[in-house]
Amino acid sequence: MRKTKIKPNSIVLSVIGILCLAILVVSARTRENQTNADKVPAKKPVMIVKNQPDSPLTINSVVVDYFPDARMPEVSFKVTNISDKRVMVYAIKHVAALGSRGAFSGAVTIIRADRKRALRPGESPEGEISGIQYPQPPESLTLSVDYVEFVDGTRWGEDTLKNGERIDGMRAGADAEREALLKILTTEGAEGVVRSLDSITPEADQPSSRSAQWLDGFRGGVGTMRERVRNKGQSHSEIEKELRRPVVQKENRR
């Protein structure tokens, strides 16, 4: 049998290679262990649904997901109409407790297009809170029904975020834009309306006596009406139909 001779230099190189590989493996494991030690998994925020026994709506089926960023939890829930009346608008308030940084509050506001699509008794649509990045992972999230408006115009709720005022302003803005465009439709036709969409800017009545929320809603209502008309193209009949449609359809109060 022929013997293979191994040169001393080859042995030295082999030993050095093995040692380098061992050092790399140990280094990688050390970094991995350090990373795992430094990475403290965030806790899911405690979900709290405020007890509101007299509320016409209930919040249920709450699920929270805090991946991939614990500072941006995504919350899904259902809202059930337990009253005997249809609901046009409702706002679900959410308050995030941030420890020493205080709290952050906001609301998910749902506005039904008209009374035919109002939330009927027993219905349970889904809702979601997402896209909010807090400065730190919230310790808890509290949900509550903050505002409810029925099809007959009556309202319920603390409305701490003044959704009612914003909606009143929105309706006033849409109605003001509608009236201004109707005058142009009568004198200049559909082409005149299309030309005037971006130049007609109705002013709010007594703006100094209005809240910031009302004025913000007014501007939003003007913009909404413009887009509704713009989407009708240059059809005279379709524009007129849109402009003559009431901004809000309500049933008579009882």
C-alpha positions in Angstrom: 0.0 0.0 0.0 1.2 3.4 -0.9 1.5 5.8 2.0 0.5 9.4 1.6 2.9 11.8 3.0 1.6 14.9 4.8 3.8 17.9 4.8 4.3 19.8 8.1 3.1 23.0 6.4 -0.2 21.3 5.4 -0.8 20.2 9.0 -0.2 23.8 10.3 -2.6 25.2 7.8 -5.3 22.7 8.6 -5.0 23.3 12.3 -5.3 27.1 11.7 -8.4 26.6 9.5 -10.1 24.4 12.2 -9.3 27.0 14.9 -10.7 29.8 12.8 -13.9 27.9 12.1 -14.3 27.2 15.8 -13.8 30.8 16.7 -16.4 31.9 14.1 -19.0 29.4 15.5 -18.4 30.4 19.1 -18.6 34.1 18.1 -21.9 33.6 16.2 -23.4 31.7 19.2 -22.2 34.4 21.6 -23.9 37.1 19.4 -27.0 35.0 19.1 -27.2 34.6 22.9 -26.6 38.3 23.4 -29.3 39.2 21.0 -31.8 36.9 22.6 -30.9 38.2 26.0 -31.3 41.8 25.0 -34.5 41.2 23.1 -37.3 41.4 25.8 -40.6 40.3 24.3 -43.3 42.9 24.6 -46.5 42.1 26.4 -49.8 42.4 24.7 -51.7 45.4 26.0 -54.5 44.6 28.3 -57.8 45.1 26.5 -60.6 46.9 28.5 -64.2 47.5 27.3 -65.8 50.2 29.4 -68.9 49.2 31.2 -71.8 51.2 29.7 -75.1 49.6 30.7 -77.2 52.3 29.1 -75.4 52.3 25.7 -77.4 51.5 22.6 -74.3 49.7 21.2 -72.1 47.0 22.7 -68.4 46.2 21.8 -67.5 42.6 21.7 -65.2 40.0 20.0 -62.1 42.1 20.7 -58.8 40.8 19.4 -55.4 42.5 19.6 -52.3 41.7 17.5 -49.1 43.4 18.4 -46.8 42.0 15.7 -44.5 43.0 14.1 -44.2 46.3 16.1 -45.5 46.3 19.6 -45.9 50.1 19.4 -48.5 49.7 16.6 -51.1 47.2 18.0 -53.9 46.3 15.6 -57.3 45.8 17.3 -60.3 44.2 15.7 -63.8 44.2 17.3 -67.5 44.0 16.6 -70.2 46.6 17.4 -73.7 45.3 18.0 -76.8 47.5 17.8 -78.8 46.4 20.8 -81.3 49.2 20.6 -84.6 49.2 18.8 -83.7 52.1 16.4 -81.4 52.3 13.4 -78.1 54.2 13.8 -76.7 56.7 11.3 -73.4 57.5 13.0 -71.4 56.0 15.8 -67.9 56.6 17.3 -65.8 54.1 19.1 -63.3 55.8 21.4 -59.9 54.2 22.2 -57.6 55.2 25.0 -54.0 53.9 25.1 -52.3 54.0 28.5 -48.6 54.8 28.0 -47.3 54.7 31.6 -45.2 57.7 32.5 -46.0 59.2 29.1 -49.7 59.6 29.9 -52.4 58.4 27.6 -53.4 58.9 23.9 -57.0 58.9 22.8 -58.8 58.8 19.4 -61.9 57.5 17.8 -63.1 55.4 14.9 -66.1 57.1 13.5 -68.6 55.4 11.2 -71.1 57.4 9.1 -73.7 55.6 7.2 -74.5 57.0 3.8 -78.2 57.2 4.2 -81.0 55.8 6.3 -81.4 52.7 4.0 -77.9 51.7 5.0 -78.2 52.6 8.7 -77.1 50.1 11.3 -80.2 48.1 12.1 -81.1 46.6 15.4 -79.2 43.3 15.9 -76.5 44.1 13.3 -72.9 43.5 14.3 -70.4 45.1 11.8 -66.7 44.7 12.3 -64.4 47.6 13.3 -60.6 48.0 13.4 -58.1 50.3 15.0 -54.7 50.3 13.2 -52.0 52.5 11.7 -51.3 54.3 15.0 -47.7 54.3 16.2 -47.4 55.1 19.9 -44.1 56.3 21.4 -43.9 53.0 23.4 -45.9 49.8 23.6 -49.2 50.7 25.3 -49.9 49.0 28.7 -53.6 48.9 28.0 -56.2 49.9 25.5 -59.7 50.9 26.6 -62.6 50.9 24.2 -66.0 52.7 24.7 -69.0 53.9 22.8 -68.5 57.7 22.7 -71.2 58.9 20.3 -74.3 57.5 18.7 -76.8 59.3 16.3 -80.0 57.6 15.3 -81.9 58.1 12.1 -84.5 60.3 13.8 -81.7 62.8 14.7 -81.6 62.0 18.5 -78.2 61.4 20.0 -76.6 59.4 22.8 -73.1 59.5 24.4 -70.6 61.7 26.2 -69.1 62.7 22.8 -65.8 63.6 24.5 -64.1 64.0 21.1 -66.8 66.2 19.8 -67.7 64.0 16.8 -71.3 65.5 16.9 -69.9 69.0 16.3 -67.7 67.8 13.5 -70.5 66.0 11.8 -72.8 69.0 12.1 -70.1 71.1 10.5 -69.7 68.5 7.7 -73.3 68.6 6.9 -73.4 72.4 6.9 -70.4 72.5 4.6 -71.9 70.0 2.2 -75.2 71.8 2.1 -73.6 75.2 1.5 -71.6 73.8 -1.4 -74.7 72.1 -2.8 -76.7 75.3 -2.7 -73.9 77.3 -4.4 -73.5 74.7 -7.2 -77.3 74.5 -7.7 -77.3 78.2 -8.6 -74.6 77.8 -11.1 -76.3 74.7 -12.6 -79.4 76.9 -13.2 -77.5 79.7 -15.0 -74.5 78.0 -16.6 -75.4 74.3 -16.8 -73.3 71.3 -16.1 -70.2 72.7 -17.8 -70.4 75.7 -15.5 -70.6 73.5 -12.4 -67.6 71.5 -13.5 -65.6 74.7 -14.1 -66.6 76.1 -10.7 -65.9 73.1 -8.6 -62.5 74.3 -7.3 -63.3 78.0 -7.3 -66.6 78.0 -5.3 -65.7 78.2 -1.6 -68.7 78.9 0.6 -68.1 80.6 4.0 -69.2 79.1 7.3 -72.0 81.1 9.0 -70.7 82.9 12.1 -67.3 81.1 12.1 -66.1 82.9 15.2 -68.8 81.2 17.2 -68.0 77.8 15.9 -65.7 75.2 17.5 -62.5 74.0 15.8 -64.2 70.6 15.2 -67.3 72.2 13.6 -65.1 74.3 11.2 -63.0 71.2 10.4 -66.1 69.3 9.6 -67.4 72.2 7.4 -64.3 72.1 5.3 -64.6 68.4 5.0 -68.2 68.6 3.9 -67.4 71.1 1.2 -64.7 68.8 -0.2 -67.0 65.7 0.0 -69.8 67.4 -2.0 -67.3 68.5 -4.6 -66.1 65.0 -5.1 -69.6 63.6 -5.3 -70.4 66.0 -8.1 -67.1 65.6 -9.8 -67.7 61.8 -10.0 -70.8 62.5 -12.1 -68.8 63.8 -15.0 -70.6 66.4 -17.2 -74.0 64.8 -17.3 -76.5 67.6 -16.5 -79.1 65.1 -15.3 -76.7 63.2 -13.0 -75.3 66.4 -11.5 -78.7 67.8 -10.9 -79.8 64.6 -9.3 -76.8 64.6 -7.0 -77.2 68.2 -6.0 -80.9 67.8 -5.3 -80.3 64.8 -3.1 -80.6 65.8 0.6 -77.2 65.8 2.4 -78.7 63.7 5.2 -81.9 61.7 5.0 -83.7 61.5 8.3 -86.9 60.1 9.5 -89.4 62.3 11.3 -88.9 62.6 15.0 -91.4 60.8 17.1 
